[in-house]
Amino acid sequence: MAKHSPSNYLDIGNLGEDLTVQWLVSQGWIILHRQWHSRWGEIDIIAEYTNPENGTYPPQLPILAFVEVKTRSQGSWDRGGRDAIANTKQMKIYRTAQAFISKYPEKAAYTCRFDVALVNYALLTDTSRNDNSYQKLISQAINNYYLCLQEYIPDAFNSPTE
């Protein structure tokens, strides 16, 4: 496999986020922010979902999702990014979400959750271009890479504790 420089990792991470955004939009989500920063850290994607009127009373509040995207090559050491969402990382995301709500208090009543998107990538080859050996939510060939949103985990963690 080709060597990756730190800038390539950023590019691959951004491509994974792009793919996740495409999938979220296709599911009816509105993307509010990408790579939103506070002094505590960064949230990859902040998205809002407003439930259509479905006859429930009272009407459901919109959902605000703080999405962490982990883009990894297949067979990565951290189980596709799952192990990278440890309590320390959860706390950074939680604090950053609190900063977001402080800046946008009109969203404070929304139902908030913390989602994780696991994206796999491989260098684009003839075999990866036609690989249907594993389930995927969405996939795409971008630049020299084949990316697929392997798993989207809604409400992946609750309010972490210090």
C-alpha positions, 0 to 999 in steps of 0.5 A, a space after each residue: 500500500 502507498 505511504 501516507 503523509 500527514 496531509 494524506 491522512 487529512 485528505 482521507 479524513 475529509 473524504 470520509 466526512 464528505 461521504 458521511 455528509 452525502 449519506 446524511 443528506 440522503 436520509 433527510 438531515 440538514 448539515 449545519 456545520 463541518 469541523 466545528 471548533 471550540 477550545 475543547 476540540 472539534 466536531 466533524 459534523 453537526 446535523 439537524 433532522 426535523 421529523 415530518 409531521 407524523 400525527 404525533 402530539 405533541 410534535 417531536 422536537 428536531 434532533 441535533 446530531 454531533 457526528 464523529 467520523 472515523 475513516 480507516 483502512 480495512 484491518 486497522 489496529 483500532 477495529 475500524 475506528 471503534 477503539 478511538 472513541 474512548 471516554 477521553 474523546 467522548 468528553 472532548 466531543 461532549 464539551 465541544 457540543 456544550 460550547 455549540 449549544 451555548 453559542 446557539 441557545 435556540 437549539 438547546 431544547 432539541 433532542 441531542 445525540 452523539 453519533 459515530 460514522 465508520 468509513 473504510 477506505 482502500 486504494 482504488 484498484 480493479 478489485 476494490 472498485 467491484 468489491 461487494 463482499 461486505 455490507 455498506 450504507 454508501 460507497 464511492 470512488 473518489 480520487 485514488 480511493 474507494 470509500 464506503 460508509 461501513 456503519 453509522 451508529 446513532 446515539 453511540 455514547 451517552 453523556 460521558 463522565 470525567 
